[in-house]
Amino acid sequence: MTKDFNYFNTLLVQSVGSKTGPIAPTIIPSAAYGYADAQEAEGIFAGEVNLPLYARVGNPTNAKLESIVAKMEGGVGAIATASGMGAISMVTTAFLKAGDEVLCIGGFFGGTYTLINETMRRFGIGNSFCEVDDFLQIEETLKLGIKMVIMESVGNPSLRLPDIKRIAELCNTYETLLMVDNTATPLLMQPLALGADIVVHSSTKNMSGHSASLGGVAVFRAVQEESDKLHHKKYADLHKIVNKMGKKAFIPICKKRAIRDMGMTANAFGAFLTMLGLETLALRMERVNDSVAKIAKILDEKLPDGVSVNHPSLTSSMDHERYMKDYAQGCGPLLTLDCGTKEKAFTLLNALQMVIQTANIGDNRTLALHMASTIYSDFDEETRKSLGVHEGLIRVSIGLEDPEVIAEDFLQAAAAL
């Protein structure tokens, strides 16, 4: 069956709800769980009995959310975390150690950039960065035996679109783990089907849609019995778990080497609220991705001189061809405006009547934010430029409102410049 929006509307509604007993997901907030006897406790701790151990390593409400997102992404399993950064932190700390190297492809959300370039460096993990189309550097870096490649399915806020399939094929050739942040494009892109190993989301964003639940999730492919990249000698410190746990080894690797000791776990109420959002995700993604292209077109035609709009649906975008070829259903809720200067950006933002100024994206409401003075305010000018953040840049996340009304709000605000 083709995985279109109708497919996901059926999958998500049927997966979240139950046909008997409570129809809505149940919240099980207990931090601790009783074991029937000593033998059961031993089996649970050994991973041989599938019952709750302790809420820091998961609870039944989280497990329900994890099973749904794993189905949605085509993975063998998932782990719900306290935030999107919690998901990325869990994966990187579980699979990397001092002396390892990471390659980051394309522009990055500020939190991901500082995690890799500052926090992980403090623990002896090196990194390098390259553009999405610099395949020569990507391959040369992979040849060095690095441990992980990280990229976003859509650069936030650069809006650069990577060739996920081609990059995944290179990572598989050189037996290197590939993690894709799919926050902007749930349902729109299927990175695991394209060859990625791990997909992460900030479920706070599109998945929930309502700004009521902070959360994240990581989804994993199945480990192959033979010739899996995790059997490579550079992952030797993981082989004990891989050999014991088989196709679901990614999950115990993350739980035993990160979650158990660092506690990035989601809470039950947050997982419940995320599931409520998932029920309408396909409906919302279809509308938003239809709206964002319409709004980009209107703004491109009508914005005054000195203000420009960027979205891959526009022929002026450097990634327009890839958008048309690989992003048939859209590339998420984001577009950007460049006002040239911080002062003009502030003037436009403060003249908006409907749009909310906030640091979130993927909300049911339309949001906007000046990047350089907020999320990237601690970054030097050279770093901001490399991440696609200019002094006059405004990131916009399109919501569910009438697209013509959204566009009109930006146009009337731009008239104040």
SULUR-V883257 format. One line per field, one symbol per residue. phi: phi as a letter, one per 30 degrees, with the letter a starting at -180 (. if undefined). psi: psi as a letter, one per 20 degrees, with the letter a starting at -180 (. if undefined). burial: 1 if it has 9 or more other ideal C-beta (glycine too) atoms within 8 Angstrom, else 0. A space follows every 10 residues. Layout:
# SULUR-V883257
phi = ???
psi = ???
burial = ???
This chain:
# SULUR-V883257
phi = .ddcddeded eddddddcdb idddecccdd dbbdcdaddd edddddiccd becaddckbd deddeddddd ddcicdaabd bdadddddde ddddccbejd bbcccidbee ddddeddcdd ddcicdabba ddcddddedd ddddidcacb acdbdccdid cddedddddd dddchbdbcc dcedbdidbb edddjdcbbb bddedeedic hcbdabaccb dddddbhddd ddddcedcde deddcidcde ddedddcbee ccidddcddd ddddddddec eddddddddd dddddedddd dcddejbbcb adddddddce ddeddccdcj bjddbbcccj bddddddded cdccdcdadd biddcdbaad ddcbecdddd dddeddcicc ecdccbcdcc deedddeddd ddddddd
psi = ppmahhghgg ggghhgrqhq bpgqqqpnjp hqpqqhrhgg gghghijipm qpfqhhjqrh gghggghghg ggikrirrpp rhrghhgggg gghhiqrpir qppppaqqqg hgghggifgh hhjjorrqqr rhjmhghggh ghhikrhqpp rqhppojhkq oqnggggghg hhgjlppppp okghlphhqm hhhiirhppq qoihdgggij jioprrqpqq rqpqhqkqhi iqhikhiihg gghhichkhh ghghghjfgh hiljqqqghg hghghhhhhj gggghggghg ghhggggghh hiqrqipqqp piiqiipijg ghghgilhjr kaiqrqpoig rgghgggggi iphhpporjr rkrhqpqqpp ghiehkhiqr ggggghjkor hjppppopbi rphhggghgh ghhhii.
burial = 0000101110 1110111000 0000100010 0010100001 1011000000 0100101111 1111111111 1110111111 1111111111 1111110001 1111111111 1111110001 1000111101 0100100110 1100011111 1111111111 1111101111 1101011111 1111111110 1101111111 1111111111 0010111111 1010000111 1000100110 1100100111 1111111111 0101111111 1111111110 1111111111 1111111111 0010001011 1111001011 0110011011 1111111110 0101111110 1100100001 1110011111 1101110010 0011101111 0111111110 1010111011 1111001
